Amino acid sequence: MTQQQDLFDVVVVGGGPAGATAAADLAAAGRKVLLLDRGGRIKPCGGAIPPRAIRDFAIPPAQIVARISCARMVSPSRIGVDMPIENGFVGMVDREHFDPFLRERAAIAGAARETGTFERFARDEDGTARLHFRRGDGSEASVRARMVIGADGAISALAKAAMPRAKRPPFVFAYHEIVRAPRQSAAAYDPRRCDVIYQGEVSPDFYGWVFPHGDTASIGTGSARKGFSLKDAVSRLRAATGLAEAETLRREGAPIPMKPMKRWDNGRDVILAGDAAGVVAPASGEGIYYAMLCGRLAGEAVDLALASGDARALTSARRRFMAEHGRVFFVLGLLQWIWYRSDKRREQFVKLCRDPDVQKLTWESYMNKQLVRGRFMSHIRVFFTDLGHLLGLARS
């Protein structure tokens, strides 16, 4: 390629929900975009997306492999508390099919695509960013970019190369197994219910899950504790839920960030998005909606920077994201710090989930992706109930 031919307005590194969304939006806006994804990798993910994600990002019904009407919280003593969803559902997607759909949508919008692994970030003599990568066939290639979006995961190679001073956020390592779902519902497995397991033997500092995906199910866990065997924990979880003999279709693991990075851009021509920016909700580990929103905001910031010639526009992505969701992330981080510290605390937390106000506020906030305003007395009641359980004063 000549230098002019290989110059893109934007190169997006990573084709998950964040990168694919940014690429699609920028291509639709008329930018010359290259989406670079290494391919052949499926991220471990429960796959839950709220109605707001379905609306905001036009997720078609064909991608929704299950509709969840209830969550069951399971305590260390194996007490299950059901939290039914009123007047709605949580959609479930399978990342094996969902991510390729998003990448194809970016291509339809006009983004060029390359399958390859990012290797090196450099600059040409004129200061333009050049990204070196290796294609799937082993050949080496490089492209130039006026702007770069790094959406290549929690341990971002692009961030390490282009923003070496950026401090990485804390993360848990997640692992799950996709299995063939039972053909019939049972007490231990319901295709319309997500089970969230708060037991130290499943995870000492996070939680385990059994999430239906239609014909399949995701069984997984996560932990930041070194030496804790996630595979052994999943084996125990499968045995406890009657899924030990279910056919295993695939196994996947990856780090999941637990806190947004303090800075997403290098002040010049690189911005991070999705897991690379740390936008996974604490406590819940939810990331798809936040990744797609982050990708959209990063794309809008890049488009503004290109149009104005002012790289300071890149800071708008993080500022806008935190203005809308920073309070939610703070509350969820506090919840995780308080309730996930021991099985005794987790037992109290599951009991707390019985409270109707807790359930209603939880679902309203989750489905709409914002803290519910205008319900002052309900929040006060939840606060004192929460405090009572924390101090051991509340009755079972």
Stockholm file with secondary structure:
# STOCKHOLM 1.0

chainA/1-396         MTQQQDLFDVVVVGGGPAGATAAADLAAAGRKVLLLDRGGRIKPCGGAIPPRAIRDFAIPPAQIVARISCARMVSPSRIGVDMPIENGFVGMVDREHFDPFLRERAAIAGAARETGTFERFARDEDGTARLHFRRGDGSEASVRARMVIGADGAISALAKAAMPRAKRPPFVFAYHEIVRAPRQSAAAYDPRRCDVIYQGEVSPDFYGWVFPHGDTASIGTGSARKGFSLKDAVSRLRAATGLAEAETLRREGAPIPMKPMKRWDNGRDVILAGDAAGVVAPASGEGIYYAMLCGRLAGEAVDLALASGDARALTSARRRFMAEHGRVFFVLGLLQWIWYRSDKRREQFVKLCRDPDVQKLTWESYMNKQLVRGRFMSHIRVFFTDLGHLLGLARS
#=GR chainA/1-396 SS CCTTTTEEEEEEECCSHHHHHHHHHHHHTTCCEEEEECCSCCCCCCCEECHHHHHHTTCCGGGCCEEECEEEEECTTCCEEEEECSSCCEEECCHHHHHHHHHHHHHHHTCEEEEEEEEEEEECTTSCEEEEEEETTSCEEEEEEEEEEECSCSSCHHHHHHCTTCCCCCEEEEEEEEEECCSSCBTTBCTTEEEEECCTTTCSSSCEEEEEETTEEEEEEEECCTTCCHHHHHHHHHHHTTCTTSCEEEEEEEEEECSCCSCCBCSSSEEECGGGGTCCCTTTCCCHHHHHHHHHHHHHHHHHHHHHCCGGGGGHHHHHHHHHHHHHHHHHHHHHHHHSSCHHHHHHHHHHTTCHHHHHHHHHHHHHTSCCCSCHHHHHHHHHHHHHHHTTCSCC
#=GC SS_cons         CCTTTTEEEEEEECCSHHHHHHHHHHHHTTCCEEEEECCSCCCCCCCEECHHHHHHTTCCGGGCCEEECEEEEECTTCCEEEEECSSCCEEECCHHHHHHHHHHHHHHHTCEEEEEEEEEEEECTTSCEEEEEEETTSCEEEEEEEEEEECSCSSCHHHHHHCTTCCCCCEEEEEEEEEECCSSCBTTBCTTEEEEECCTTTCSSSCEEEEEETTEEEEEEEECCTTCCHHHHHHHHHHHTTCTTSCEEEEEEEEEECSCCSCCBCSSSEEECGGGGTCCCTTTCCCHHHHHHHHHHHHHHHHHHHHHCCGGGGGHHHHHHHHHHHHHHHHHHHHHHHHSSCHHHHHHHHHHTTCHHHHHHHHHHHHHTSCCCSCHHHHHHHHHHHHHHHTTCSCC
//
